[in-house]
Amino acid sequence: MKYSAARDAEDARRRYVWVEDDGDVRELTPEECEYLATPFEFPDSGRPYIKERLGSRTPDGRLRGFLERSELRRGQILRWGLVLLALLMVALIALTWMR
C-alpha cells in the first residue's frame, strides 16, 4: 500500500516546514512540496522523514526533517519570515531617509 505525507504540493506547503540541522526552521521549496505529495510504499527508505516534534532527531542524530507546522512553538518565526522582516525594515528606513 502506498501513502504520501500530503494530498498534493499545496497541502504540503500549508501543513509542513523544514527543520535544518542547526534547528532553524524554514518554508518548503516547491521540490520539497512535490516530494511530500509523492506516494511511497511504507518500508521504502526514500520516503520523507516526518519529525514528531521540533527536537526529534533522525536515527543518525540529526535535527533535520519535515515537521508539521502545528508542532512549532507559538510565536516561533520561520527563517524566511525573518528575512522578509529585515527587507521590510530596510525599505522603511530607505523611504524615511529619502524624505
C-alpha positions in Angstrom: 0.0 0.0 0.0 1.3 3.4 -0.9 0.9 6.6 1.2 2.0 10.2 1.0 2.5 12.7 3.7 0.3 15.3 1.8 -2.6 15.1 -0.7 -0.8 17.5 -3.1 2.0 20.1 -3.1 -0.3 22.8 -1.9 -1.3 20.7 1.1 2.3 20.0 1.9 3.1 23.8 1.7 0.3 24.5 4.2 1.0 21.7 6.6 4.8 21.3 6.8 8.0 23.2 7.3 11.7 22.1 7.1 14.0 21.9 10.1 17.7 22.4 9.4 20.4 20.6 11.3 21.1 23.7 13.4 17.4 23.9 14.4 16.5 26.8 12.1 13.0 26.3 10.5 12.1 27.4 7.0 9.3 27.2 4.5 9.4 24.3 2.0 10.7 24.7 -1.5 8.4 23.7 -4.4 10.5 20.5 -4.9 10.1 19.5 -1.2 6.3 20.1 -1.5 6.2 17.7 -4.5 8.3 15.2 -2.6 5.9 15.1 0.3 3.0 14.6 -2.1 4.7 11.6 -3.8 3.2 8.2 -2.8 5.7 5.8 -1.2 5.5 2.2 0.0 5.7 2.1 3.8 9.1 0.3 4.0 10.7 2.5 1.3 13.8 4.1 2.7 13.4 7.0 0.3 10.2 8.2 1.9 10.2 11.6 3.7 11.2 11.7 7.4 8.4 13.4 9.3 9.5 14.6 12.7 7.2 14.1 15.7 8.3 17.3 17.4 10.8 20.0 16.9 13.5 18.4 19.0 13.2 14.9 17.4 16.4 13.5 15.8 17.0 11.2 12.9 18.4 7.8 13.5 21.9 9.3 12.8 21.4 12.1 15.4 20.5 15.0 13.1 17.7 17.5 13.7 16.8 17.9 10.0 13.5 16.8 8.7 10.0 17.7 7.8 7.8 19.0 10.7 4.1 19.6 10.9 3.6 23.3 11.2 1.3 22.7 14.1 4.3 21.5 16.1 6.1 24.8 16.0 6.2 26.7 19.3 3.8 29.6 19.5 5.5 32.8 18.3 8.4 31.0 16.5 9.4 32.8 13.4 10.5 30.9 10.3 13.8 31.9 8.8 12.3 33.2 5.6 9.9 35.3 7.8 13.0 36.9 9.4 14.5 37.7 6.0 11.3 39.3 4.8 11.0 41.3 8.0 14.6 42.6 7.6 13.9 43.6 4.0 10.8 45.4 5.1 12.7 47.3 7.7 15.5 48.3 5.2 12.8 49.5 2.8 11.1 51.6 5.6 14.5 53.1 6.6 15.3 53.9 2.9 11.9 55.6 2.5 12.4 57.6 5.7 15.9 58.7 4.6 14.6 59.8 1.1 12.2 62.3 2.6 
